[in-house]
Amino acid sequence: GINSMQYTFTTAIDRQLFYQFILRMPDNVLRLKGYVQFKDEPNVTYEFQYSFGMPDYEVINGDYPLTIVLIGEQLDVNRLKNKLDMLQFS
């Protein structure tokens, strides 16, 4: 089983905590994509992608929901959601 989950941030998040989340992501997460804003640049939106262990992001123009989607094999959705909640509310 491949499954996915979606998570929406309601505000900008801490850049370093997000990078740590990416570096510690379980091996069964195959892909992550979406839009984030960081507290140090709250008016800038980044399109973020992660696949094959490689993160990639770029500044984009436009008003996009701050939503990311994770795709993987047998994702522990509750555990990932808890980790994302910790990013959201830190």
C-alpha positions in Angstrom: 0.0 0.0 0.0 0.7 3.4 -1.2 -1.2 6.0 0.7 -1.2 9.8 1.1 -2.1 12.5 3.5 -2.7 16.2 3.3 -1.8 18.8 5.9 -2.7 22.5 5.8 -0.8 25.1 7.9 -2.7 28.1 9.1 0.3 30.3 9.5 4.0 30.6 8.6 6.3 28.0 10.2 9.8 27.9 11.6 12.2 27.2 8.7 14.8 25.3 10.7 12.2 23.0 12.3 10.7 22.3 8.8 14.2 21.4 7.5 14.7 19.1 10.5 11.3 17.5 9.8 12.5 16.9 6.2 15.8 15.4 7.2 14.2 13.1 9.7 11.3 12.0 7.4 10.8 8.2 7.5 12.1 6.3 4.5 8.6 5.2 3.6 7.7 8.8 2.6 8.4 8.8 -1.1 7.1 12.2 -2.1 6.2 15.5 -0.5 4.9 18.5 -2.3 3.0 21.7 -1.5 3.3 25.3 -0.3 4.8 26.7 2.8 5.7 30.1 4.3 8.4 30.6 6.9 8.3 32.9 10.0 11.5 34.7 8.9 9.8 35.7 5.5 6.0 35.5 6.3 5.0 37.2 3.0 6.9 34.8 0.8 5.4 31.5 -0.4 7.6 28.6 -1.4 6.6 25.7 -3.5 8.3 22.7 -1.8 9.0 19.3 -3.3 10.8 16.3 -1.9 11.4 13.0 -3.7 14.1 10.3 -3.7 15.6 11.9 -0.6 16.2 15.3 -2.3 14.4 18.5 -1.2 13.7 21.2 -3.7 12.0 24.5 -3.2 11.5 27.9 -4.9 9.7 31.2 -4.3 6.5 31.4 -6.2 4.1 34.2 -6.9 0.4 33.9 -6.2 -1.9 33.1 -3.4 -1.8 29.3 -2.7 -3.1 27.4 0.3 -0.3 26.4 2.7 -1.0 22.8 2.1 1.5 19.9 1.7 0.8 16.4 0.5 2.9 13.4 1.6 2.8 10.2 -0.4 4.4 7.0 0.8 4.1 3.3 1.6 2.1 2.5 4.7 2.3 6.0 6.1 1.7 6.4 9.8 -0.7 9.3 9.2 -1.3 10.0 12.9 2.5 10.2 13.7 3.2 12.5 10.7 0.2 14.7 11.6 1.5 15.0 15.2 5.0 16.0 13.9 3.4 18.6 11.5 1.2 19.9 14.4 4.4 20.5 16.4 5.8 22.5 13.5 2.6 24.4 13.2 2.3 25.3 16.9 6.0 25.9 17.7 
